[in-house]
Amino acid sequence: MVDRIRQAFGWALVVPVLWVSTIVYPVMGLGYFLVLGVVDTIGHVARRWRAHRES
């Protein structure tokens, strides 16, 4: 009986974990994409500012 309860509890946890992973991975990918864009923009601005200071 305890094994059946433990198994049912385990299966009940599988669904929320799958839903969370379905939501979290795309959000992490979007966050990574946005961070790369921000870092690239900062680097671009810094290069232009350095070139402007040297001229």
PDB file with SEQRES, HELIX, SHEET and CRYST1 records, atoms N, CA, C and O in Angstrom:
SEQRES   1 A   55  MET VAL ASP ARG ILE ARG GLN ALA PHE GLY TRP ALA LEU          
SEQRES   2 A   55  VAL VAL PRO VAL LEU TRP VAL SER THR ILE VAL TYR PRO          
SEQRES   3 A   55  VAL MET GLY LEU GLY TYR PHE LEU VAL LEU GLY VAL VAL          
SEQRES   4 A   55  ASP THR ILE GLY HIS VAL ALA ARG ARG TRP ARG ALA HIS          
SEQRES   5 A   55  ARG GLU SER                                                  
HELIX    1 AA1 VAL A    2  GLU A   54  1                                  53    
CRYST1    1.000    1.000    1.000  90.00  90.00  90.00 P 1           1          
ATOM      1  N   MET A   1       0.829  -1.209   0.000  1.00  0.00           N  
ATOM      2  CA  MET A   1       0.000   0.000   0.000  1.00  0.00           C  
ATOM      3  C   MET A   1       0.869   1.267   0.000  1.00  0.00           C  
ATOM      4  O   MET A   1       0.584   2.231  -0.710  1.00  0.00           O  
ATOM      5  N   VAL A   2       1.927   1.241   0.807  1.00  0.00           N  
ATOM      6  CA  VAL A   2       2.814   2.403   0.871  1.00  0.00           C  
ATOM      7  C   VAL A   2       3.510   2.628  -0.475  1.00  0.00           C  
ATOM      8  O   VAL A   2       3.717   3.766  -0.896  1.00  0.00           O  
ATOM      9  N   ASP A   3       3.868   1.529  -1.141  1.00  0.00           N  
ATOM     10  CA  ASP A   3       4.504   1.658  -2.454  1.00  0.00           C  
ATOM     11  C   ASP A   3       3.572   2.303  -3.466  1.00  0.00           C  
ATOM     12  O   ASP A   3       4.012   3.102  -4.293  1.00  0.00           O  
ATOM     13  N   ARG A   4       2.302   1.969  -3.410  1.00  0.00           N  
ATOM     14  CA  ARG A   4       1.335   2.574  -4.345  1.00  0.00           C  
ATOM     15  C   ARG A   4       1.164   4.065  -4.065  1.00  0.00           C  
ATOM     16  O   ARG A   4       1.059   4.870  -4.990  1.00  0.00           O  
ATOM     17  N   ILE A   5       1.138   4.423  -2.797  1.00  0.00           N  
ATOM     18  CA  ILE A   5       1.015   5.844  -2.446  1.00  0.00           C  
ATOM     19  C   ILE A   5       2.260   6.595  -2.898  1.00  0.00           C  
ATOM     20  O   ILE A   5       2.159   7.691  -3.449  1.00  0.00           O  
ATOM     21  N   ARG A   6       3.433   6.013  -2.669  1.00  0.00           N  
ATOM     22  CA  ARG A   6       4.678   6.633  -3.077  1.00  0.00           C  
ATOM     23  C   ARG A   6       4.737   6.780  -4.594  1.00  0.00           C  
ATOM     24  O   ARG A   6       5.187   7.807  -5.101  1.00  0.00           O  
ATOM     25  N   GLN A   7       4.289   5.772  -5.310  1.00  0.00           N  
ATOM     26  CA  GLN A   7       4.289   5.825  -6.771  1.00  0.00           C  
ATOM     27  C   GLN A   7       3.301   6.872  -7.278  1.00  0.00           C  
ATOM     28  O   GLN A   7       3.613   7.614  -8.210  1.00  0.00           O  
ATOM     29  N   ALA A   8       2.131   6.941  -6.683  1.00  0.00           N  
ATOM     30  CA  ALA A   8       1.134   7.942  -7.088  1.00  0.00           C  
ATOM     31  C   ALA A   8       1.648   9.352  -6.815  1.00  0.00           C  
ATOM     32  O   ALA A   8       1.451  10.265  -7.617  1.00  0.00           O  
ATOM     33  N   PHE A   9       2.303   9.511  -5.684  1.00  0.00           N  
ATOM     34  CA  PHE A   9       2.861  10.824  -5.343  1.00  0.00           C  
ATOM     35  C   PHE A   9       3.956  11.205  -6.347  1.00  0.00           C  
ATOM     36  O   PHE A   9       4.036  12.356  -6.775  1.00  0.00           O  
ATOM     37  N   GLY A  10       4.780  10.254  -6.710  1.00  0.00           N  
ATOM     38  CA  GLY A  10       5.826  10.506  -7.700  1.00  0.00           C  
ATOM     39  C   GLY A  10       5.253  10.919  -9.041  1.00  0.00           C  
ATOM     40  O   GLY A  10       5.735  11.868  -9.659  1.00  0.00           O  
ATOM     41  N   TRP A  11       4.222  10.209  -9.499  1.00  0.00           N  
ATOM     42  CA  TRP A  11       3.589  10.566 -10.783  1.00  0.00           C  
ATOM     43  C   TRP A  11       2.882  11.915 -10.695  1.00  0.00           C  
ATOM     44  O   TRP A  11       2.819  12.646 -11.683  1.00  0.00           O  
ATOM     45  N   ALA A  12       2.352  12.249  -9.523  1.00  0.00           N  
ATOM     46  CA  ALA A  12       1.695  13.544  -9.363  1.00  0.00           C  
ATOM     47  C   ALA A  12       2.707  14.684  -9.469  1.00  0.00           C  
ATOM     48  O   ALA A  12       2.362  15.787  -9.894  1.00  0.00           O  
ATOM     49  N   LEU A  13       3.949  14.418  -9.084  1.00  0.00           N  
ATOM     50  CA  LEU A  13       4.980  15.456  -9.175  1.00  0.00           C  
ATOM     51  C   LEU A  13       5.560  15.589 -10.580  1.00  0.00           C  
ATOM     52  O   LEU A  13       6.126  16.629 -10.918  1.00  0.00           O  
ATOM     53  N   VAL A  14       5.429  14.565 -11.390  1.00  0.00           N  
ATOM     54  CA  VAL A  14       6.010  14.593 -12.732  1.00  0.00           C  
ATOM     55  C   VAL A  14       5.351  15.672 -13.589  1.00  0.00           C  
ATOM     56  O   VAL A  14       6.044  16.389 -14.311  1.00  0.00           O  
ATOM     57  N   VAL A  15       4.060  15.795 -13.521  1.00  0.00           N  
ATOM     58  CA  VAL A  15       3.343  16.750 -14.382  1.00  0.00           C  
ATOM     59  C   VAL A  15       3.747  18.193 -14.084  1.00  0.00           C  
ATOM     60  O   VAL A  15       4.063  18.927 -15.020  1.00  0.00           O  
ATOM     61  N   PRO A  16       3.751  18.633 -12.819  1.00  0.00           N  
ATOM     62  CA  PRO A  16       4.197  20.015 -12.577  1.00  0.00           C  
ATOM     63  C   PRO A  16       5.649  20.260 -12.989  1.00  0.00           C  
ATOM     64  O   PRO A  16       5.983  21.338 -13.481  1.00  0.00           O  
ATOM     65  N   VAL A  17       6.507  19.266 -12.789  1.00  0.00           N  
ATOM     66  CA  VAL A  17       7.908  19.426 -13.195  1.00  0.00           C  
ATOM     67  C   VAL A  17       8.003  19.594 -14.705  1.00  0.00           C  
ATOM     68  O   VAL A  17       8.779  20.423 -15.181  1.00  0.00           O  
ATOM     69  N   LEU A  18       7.238  18.833 -15.462  1.00  0.00           N  
ATOM     70  CA  LEU A  18       7.252  18.967 -16.920  1.00  0.00           C  
ATOM     71  C   LEU A  18       6.727  20.328 -17.358  1.00  0.00           C  
ATOM     72  O   LEU A  18       7.278  20.943 -18.271  1.00  0.00           O  
ATOM     73  N   TRP A  19       5.658  20.804 -16.707  1.00  0.00           N  
ATOM     74  CA  TRP A  19       5.123  22.118 -17.052  1.00  0.00           C  
ATOM     75  C   TRP A  19       6.138  23.217 -16.746  1.00  0.00           C  
ATOM     76  O   TRP A  19       6.325  24.139 -17.539  1.00  0.00           O  
ATOM     77  N   VAL A  20       6.789  23.110 -15.592  1.00  0.00           N  
ATOM     78  CA  VAL A  20       7.781  24.127 -15.226  1.00  0.00           C  
ATOM     79  C   VAL A  20       8.934  24.120 -16.213  1.00  0.00           C  
ATOM     80  O   VAL A  20       9.391  25.179 -16.641  1.00  0.00           O  
ATOM     81  N   SER A  21       9.411  22.929 -16.579  1.00  0.00           N  
ATOM     82  CA  SER A  21      10.523  22.874 -17.522  1.00  0.00           C  
ATOM     83  C   SER A  21      10.093  23.394 -18.889  1.00  0.00           C  
ATOM     84  O   SER A  21      10.903  23.983 -19.605  1.00  0.00           O  
ATOM     85  N   THR A  22       8.846  23.189 -19.258  1.00  0.00           N  
ATOM     86  CA  THR A  22       8.345  23.683 -20.535  1.00  0.00           C  
ATOM     87  C   THR A  22       8.338  25.207 -20.557  1.00  0.00           C  
ATOM     88  O   THR A  22       8.525  25.815 -21.610  1.00  0.00           O  
ATOM     89  N   ILE A  23       8.126  25.817 -19.413  1.00  0.00           N  
ATOM     90  CA  ILE A  23       8.095  27.282 -19.326  1.00  0.00           C  
ATOM     91  C   ILE A  23       9.491  27.850 -19.096  1.00  0.00           C  
ATOM     92  O   ILE A  23       9.845  28.877 -19.676  1.00  0.00           O  
ATOM     93  N   VAL A  24      10.284  27.192 -18.255  1.00  0.00           N  
ATOM     94  CA  VAL A  24      11.569  27.747 -17.841  1.00  0.00           C  
ATOM     95  C   VAL A  24      12.589  27.756 -18.981  1.00  0.00           C  
ATOM     96  O   VAL A  24      13.296  28.749 -19.158  1.00  0.00           O  
ATOM     97  N   TYR A  25      12.678  26.688 -19.746  1.00  0.00           N  
ATOM     98  CA  TYR A  25      13.720  26.628 -20.780  1.00  0.00           C  
ATOM     99  C   TYR A  25      13.569  27.718 -21.846  1.00  0.00           C  
ATOM    100  O   TYR A  25      14.566  28.347 -22.199  1.00  0.00           O  
ATOM    101  N   PRO A  26      12.377  27.967 -22.366  1.00  0.00           N  
ATOM    102  CA  PRO A  26      12.273  29.085 -23.325  1.00  0.00           C  
ATOM    103  C   PRO A  26      12.568  30.442 -22.688  1.00  0.00           C  
ATOM    104  O   PRO A  26      13.144  31.317 -23.335  1.00  0.00           O  
ATOM    105  N   VAL A  27      12.180  30.622 -21.432  1.00  0.00           N  
ATOM    106  CA  VAL A  27      12.471  31.891 -20.752  1.00  0.00           C  
ATOM    107  C   VAL A  27      13.975  32.054 -20.569  1.00  0.00           C  
ATOM    108  O   VAL A  27      14.511  33.147 -20.752  1.00  0.00           O  
ATOM    109  N   MET A  28      14.661  30.960 -20.206  1.00  0.00           N  
ATOM    110  CA  MET A  28      16.115  31.023 -20.077  1.00  0.00           C  
ATOM    111  C   MET A  28      16.764  31.339 -21.420  1.00  0.00           C  
ATOM    112  O   MET A  28      17.714  32.120 -21.483  1.00  0.00           O  
ATOM    113  N   GLY A  29      16.258  30.738 -22.489  1.00  0.00           N  
ATOM    114  CA  GLY A  29      16.797  31.021 -23.816  1.00  0.00           C  
ATOM    115  C   GLY A  29      16.587  32.470 -24.209  1.00  0.00           C  
ATOM    116  O   GLY A  29      17.489  33.102 -24.759  1.00  0.00           O  
ATOM    117  N   LEU A  30      15.414  32.998 -23.936  1.00  0.00           N  
ATOM    118  CA  LEU A  30      15.132  34.403 -24.235  1.00  0.00           C  
ATOM    119  C   LEU A  30      16.033  35.314 -23.412  1.00  0.00           C  
ATOM    120  O   LEU A  30      16.571  36.294 -23.926  1.00  0.00           O  
ATOM    121  N   GLY A  31      16.196  34.987 -22.129  1.00  0.00           N  
ATOM    122  CA  GLY A  31      17.082  35.778 -21.269  1.00  0.00           C  
ATOM    123  C   GLY A  31      18.511  35.768 -21.772  1.00  0.00           C  
ATOM    124  O   GLY A  31      19.180  36.801 -21.788  1.00  0.00           O  
ATOM    125  N   TYR A  32      18.978  34.598 -22.182  1.00  0.00           N  
ATOM    126  CA  TYR A  32      20.336  34.476 -22.724  1.00  0.00           C  
ATOM    127  C   TYR A  32      20.486  35.319 -23.990  1.00  0.00           C  
ATOM    128  O   TYR A  32      21.485  36.017 -24.163  1.00  0.00           O  
ATOM    129  N   PHE A  33      19.497  35.253 -24.865  1.00  0.00           N  
ATOM    130  CA  PHE A  33      19.503  36.033 -26.097  1.00  0.00           C  
ATOM    131  C   PHE A  33      19.541  37.531 -25.788  1.00  0.00           C  
ATOM    132  O   PHE A  33      20.295  38.274 -26.416  1.00  0.00           O  
ATOM    133  N   LEU A  34      18.734  37.976 -24.827  1.00  0.00           N  
ATOM    134  CA  LEU A  34      18.693  39.392 -24.474  1.00  0.00           C  
ATOM    135  C   LEU A  34      20.007  39.847 -23.844  1.00  0.00           C  
ATOM    136  O   LEU A  34      20.492  40.938 -24.140  1.00  0.00           O  
ATOM    137  N   VAL A  35      20.586  39.012 -22.975  1.00  0.00           N  
ATOM    138  CA  VAL A  35      21.859  39.367 -22.346  1.00  0.00           C  
ATOM    139  C   VAL A  35      22.956  39.485 -23.394  1.00  0.00           C  
ATOM    140  O   VAL A  35      23.766  40.410 -23.345  1.00  0.00           O  
ATOM    141  N   LEU A  36      22.986  38.548 -24.346  1.00  0.00           N  
ATOM    142  CA  LEU A  36      23.985  38.649 -25.416  1.00  0.00           C  
ATOM    143  C   LEU A  36      23.796  39.932 -26.219  1.00  0.00           C  
ATOM    144  O   LEU A  36      24.775  40.577 -26.595  1.00  0.00           O  
ATOM    145  N   GLY A  37      22.557  40.301 -26.482  1.00  0.00           N  
ATOM    146  CA  GLY A  37      22.286  41.539 -27.206  1.00  0.00           C  
ATOM    147  C   GLY A  37      22.749  42.761 -26.441  1.00  0.00           C  
ATOM    148  O   GLY A  37      23.320  43.682 -27.027  1.00  0.00           O  
ATOM    149  N   VAL A  38      22.511  42.781 -25.136  1.00  0.00           N  
ATOM    150  CA  VAL A  38      22.934  43.917 -24.307  1.00  0.00           C  
ATOM    151  C   VAL A  38      24.452  43.995 -24.257  1.00  0.00           C  
ATOM    152  O   VAL A  38      25.022  45.076 -24.401  1.00  0.00           O  
ATOM    153  N   VAL A  39      25.111  42.860 -24.055  1.00  0.00           N  
ATOM    154  CA  VAL A  39      26.577  42.845 -23.995  1.00  0.00           C  
ATOM    155  C   VAL A  39      27.164  43.283 -25.331  1.00  0.00           C  
ATOM    156  O   VAL A  39      28.135  44.038 -25.360  1.00  0.00           O  
ATOM    157  N   ASP A  40      26.595  42.824 -26.422  1.00  0.00           N  
ATOM    158  CA  ASP A  40      27.081  43.215 -27.742  1.00  0.00           C  
ATOM    159  C   ASP A  40      26.895  44.717 -27.964  1.00  0.00           C  
ATOM    160  O   ASP A  40      27.779  45.381 -28.504  1.00  0.00           O  
ATOM    161  N   THR A  41      25.753  45.244 -27.550  1.00  0.00           N  
ATOM    162  CA  THR A  41      25.487  46.676 -27.708  1.00  0.00           C  
ATOM    163  C   THR A  41      26.453  47.500 -26.868  1.00  0.00           C  
ATOM    164  O   THR A  41      26.961  48.520 -27.334  1.00  0.00           O  
ATOM    165  N   ILE A  42      26.712  47.071 -25.636  1.00  0.00           N  
ATOM    166  CA  ILE A  42      27.659  47.795 -24.775  1.00  0.00           C  
ATOM    167  C   ILE A  42      29.051  47.774 -25.411  1.00  0.00           C  
ATOM    168  O   ILE A  42      29.746  48.791 -25.418  1.00  0.00           O  
ATOM    169  N   GLY A  43      29.454  46.631 -25.940  1.00  0.00           N  
ATOM    170  CA  GLY A  43      30.760  46.551 -26.604  1.00  0.00           C  
ATOM    171  C   GLY A  43      30.842  47.454 -27.816  1.00  0.00           C  
ATOM    172  O   GLY A  43      31.864  48.097 -28.053  1.00  0.00           O  
ATOM    173  N   HIS A  44      29.754  47.501 -28.589  1.00  0.00           N  
ATOM    174  CA  HIS A  44      29.716  48.349 -29.782  1.00  0.00           C  
ATOM    175  C   HIS A  44      29.814  49.825 -29.385  1.00  0.00           C  
ATOM    176  O   HIS A  44      30.567  50.584 -29.995  1.00  0.00           O  
ATOM    177  N   VAL A  45      29.061  50.226 -28.373  1.00  0.00           N  
ATOM    178  CA  VAL A  45      29.089  51.618 -27.912  1.00  0.00           C  
ATOM    179  C   VAL A  45      30.471  51.963 -27.368  1.00  0.00           C  
ATOM    180  O   VAL A  45      30.983  53.053 -27.619  1.00  0.00           O  
ATOM    181  N   ALA A  46      31.078  51.035 -26.621  1.00  0.00           N  
ATOM    182  CA  ALA A  46      32.412  51.292 -26.063  1.00  0.00           C  
ATOM    183  C   ALA A  46      33.442  51.449 -27.171  1.00  0.00           C  
ATOM    184  O   ALA A  46      34.311  52.317 -27.081  1.00  0.00           O  
ATOM    185  N   ARG A  47      33.363  50.625 -28.219  1.00  0.00           N  
ATOM    186  CA  ARG A  47      34.309  50.754 -29.334  1.00  0.00           C  
ATOM    187  C   ARG A  47      34.134  52.096 -30.048  1.00  0.00           C  
ATOM    188  O   ARG A  47      35.116  52.751 -30.398  1.00  0.00           O  
ATOM    189  N   ARG A  48      32.880  52.499 -30.261  1.00  0.00           N  
ATOM    190  CA  ARG A  48      32.647  53.788 -30.935  1.00  0.00           C  
ATOM    191  C   ARG A  48      33.125  54.947 -30.072  1.00  0.00           C  
ATOM    192  O   ARG A  48      33.699  55.908 -30.584  1.00  0.00           O  
ATOM    193  N   TRP A  49      32.889  54.860 -28.760  1.00  0.00           N  
ATOM    194  CA  TRP A  49      33.301  55.926 -27.849  1.00  0.00           C  
ATOM    195  C   TRP A  49      34.822  56.021 -27.797  1.00  0.00           C  
ATOM    196  O   TRP A  49      35.377  57.119 -27.781  1.00  0.00           O  
ATOM    197  N   ARG A  50      35.505  54.854 -27.769  1.00  0.00           N  
ATOM    198  CA  ARG A  50      36.975  54.840 -27.743  1.00  0.00           C  
ATOM    199  C   ARG A  50      37.524  55.415 -29.060  1.00  0.00           C  
ATOM    200  O   ARG A  50      38.490  56.177 -29.044  1.00  0.00           O  
ATOM    201  N   ALA A  51      36.915  55.056 -30.190  1.00  0.00           N  
ATOM    202  CA  ALA A  51      37.369  55.590 -31.479  1.00  0.00           C  
ATOM    203  C   ALA A  51      37.130  57.090 -31.555  1.00  0.00           C  
ATOM    204  O   ALA A  51      37.933  57.815 -32.142  1.00  0.00           O  
ATOM    205  N   HIS A  52      36.044  57.561 -30.974  1.00  0.00           N  
ATOM    206  CA  HIS A  52      35.736  58.981 -30.992  1.00  0.00           C  
ATOM    207  C   HIS A  52      36.732  59.744 -30.116  1.00  0.00           C  
ATOM    208  O   HIS A  52      37.146  60.845 -30.476  1.00  0.00           O  
ATOM    209  N   ARG A  53      37.118  59.180 -28.981  1.00  0.00           N  
ATOM    210  CA  ARG A  53      38.076  59.843 -28.075  1.00  0.00           C  
ATOM    211  C   ARG A  53      39.468  59.938 -28.691  1.00  0.00           C  
ATOM    212  O   ARG A  53      40.180  60.920 -28.481  1.00  0.00           O  
ATOM    213  N   GLU A  54      39.852  58.908 -29.458  1.00  0.00           N  
ATOM    214  CA  GLU A  54      41.188  58.869 -30.058  1.00  0.00           C  
ATOM    215  C   GLU A  54      41.312  59.801 -31.268  1.00  0.00           C  
ATOM    216  O   GLU A  54      42.420  60.187 -31.639  1.00  0.00           O  
ATOM    217  N   SER A  55      40.206  60.157 -31.870  1.00  0.00           N  
ATOM    218  CA  SER A  55      40.304  60.999 -33.082  1.00  0.00           C  
ATOM    219  C   SER A  55      40.325  62.468 -32.758  1.00  0.00           C  
ATOM    220  O   SER A  55      40.403  63.299 -33.663  1.00  0.00           O  
TER     221      SER A  55                                                      
END                                                                             
